[in-house]
Amino acid sequence: MKIDVKHIQKRGKAGWRYRRKIPEELRTVFGKREHLVPLGATEQEALRKYPRVHAEAEKLLADAIKRANGPTPTEWGHFRDGIAAARKMGFRQDRDFPSLDEIEHDTDWQARMKAVEKIVRKYVPDFDSVEDDDDDDLPLPDFLPTEADTALARALMLNPSGTPAPTLEDAKRLYRKERVGDDETKQMELERVFKLVVEALGKDRKLASLKREDAKEVRDHMLDGRKASSVDRYLNVVRAVINHAIREFDLAGATNPFMNLEAAPKDRAEPDKDKRRPFTLDEVAAITARIAYHAKTDLRHIWTILNGTGCRLAEVSGLRVADVYLDHAIPHITVEWHDDRRIKNKVSRRNVPLIGDALQAAKEAVKAAGKATMLFPAYGRPRGPASASAALGKHVRACVSDPKATTHSLRHLMKDRLRLAGVTKSDQDIVLGHSSGSVGEDYGGDEARLEMARRALEKALA
């Protein structure tokens, strides 16, 4: 029997799985590019599980579509929007309620009440027929007021019920707006992490109500099926979001229960299978030969520059033509933050000399790029580094079966080359973009750093 059902895929000895690509416009909301669910080892088991798994996928996509069409404002969000709308009308919140004796002569308050009355008339057309002393017989509205009008009316009346408490969802949205911005990769990670947080806690929670036990619940839920190193990265995101919210929401006295919470004790050795290792020189030679014969020209140039500089893959695949300085006394590339490529941190911003084969590859890449902005147009885009990694990874795996050896192993190899050449730790950090933790690393000029990096690479590659 041959299965011919949508979204089912056979994976050799691994069995069957449900594989569904997420539409590009929903990937940020969904938090991933594909929805994958194991269906079992046999056709019969896969067919039995398919209806339930497919129904769950349909629901997830429907929910993602709703979120993509615009998130529903939270209580705090409505409160904030109401204050903003009142401010546009010229009404501020920094005043007190008038006393009964002051109401008649308080022009600001009278203007506020007229604005509220205007809102009410939208929903109660017969409002004029109500007598001043007939409050118990107010006509019913024709339809319920919108949340926006309700929030504006409350803001005009100085929010008599007080300020609502911001929640985790409010914190996430604020962080996305002020810190993540348009970075699609970080947006997806933020949504993915906070989906796990809500799963662990069962619902959106007020920030002030979070306890240490809640943080541990989130950590333990994240650890289910995930490596401790990944969970530590997720917890860093949660910590950053909550710290930002505590500061920006002025939550005086609030503490972040995720502080100093680790997925695993730092003194626990990382399993050997989870560590990357450097390539051997023979492995690099074999992979280079394979790439020369089987890979596209741009991948060959990327690999050669990685091998000759020790840069991260994203740092090279995201280079612009303007980042390559071939006419400088020391030909080099500049690793810099720009709209099409993010760098890991501030110290990663650096100039890296081009020597030997790396210099030749850069010259050929600049010529091939022509008038394009990006040095490698196929990979100088969002998710481009992931595509380059997958493409190079196939050539690496064809030559080296050890899973601890990946494209990033070139960077580990450069570290070993620098050490064995006797290059000082500070000069190694200049080449690789590592932080020494010293205040002194911020001192000195770019030209001097470039010269030190050139000397270090020449020693390492001799």
Number of C-alpha atoms within 10 A of each C-alpha: 5 5 12 8 10 11 14 21 19 17 10 8 7 11 16 21 21 23 19 17 12 17 12 11 11 19 19 23 24 25 23 17 15 14 16 16 16 17 23 17 16 12 15 13 13 22 16 12 15 21 11 11 18 18 11 12 18 12 12 14 18 12 13 19 15 14 14 15 10 8 10 10 16 14 17 17 18 19 22 17 19 23 22 18 19 22 15 10 12 10 19 16 14 6 9 7 11 13 9 7 8 11 13 11 10 12 11 14 19 13 13 20 15 12 17 19 14 13 16 17 13 15 16 19 13 14 16 9 10 13 10 7 7 9 9 7 9 13 13 12 15 11 9 10 15 10 15 15 18 18 25 26 24 19 26 26 18 22 17 10 8 10 12 15 15 20 21 22 20 24 22 20 19 18 20 18 11 9 14 15 11 11 16 16 15 17 18 18 18 23 19 17 18 20 13 16 25 15 14 18 15 9 11 14 17 15 22 17 10 18 13 14 11 16 21 17 15 22 24 13 17 23 17 10 7 10 13 18 15 13 22 18 13 21 24 16 17 24 17 17 22 23 18 18 23 19 11 12 14 10 14 9 7 14 16 20 17 23 16 10 16 17 20 16 9 8 6 7 8 12 7 9 9 11 10 16 18 20 22 13 11 9 15 20 13 17 19 20 15 16 21 16 10 12 17 11 16 21 21 21 26 22 24 21 25 22 22 24 25 24 21 21 20 21 22 25 30 29 25 24 21 12 17 24 18 17 8 8 8 16 18 23 25 18 25 18 17 11 10 15 23 15 16 13 11 12 16 21 18 19 26 27 27 26 20 12 14 21 22 15 22 25 16 14 20 19 12 14 16 11 10 12 14 21 27 24 17 15 23 22 16 16 15 19 21 14 15 21 20 13 14 20 16 15 20 24 15 11 16 18 10 12 13 16 21 22 25 21 20 26 23 17 19 25 20 16 20 23 16 11 15 13 19 11 13 15 20 23 17 23 26 24 22 17 16 14 7 8 8 9 13 9 8 9 8 11 11 10 17 21 15 18 25 22 13 23 25 16 16 19 15 7
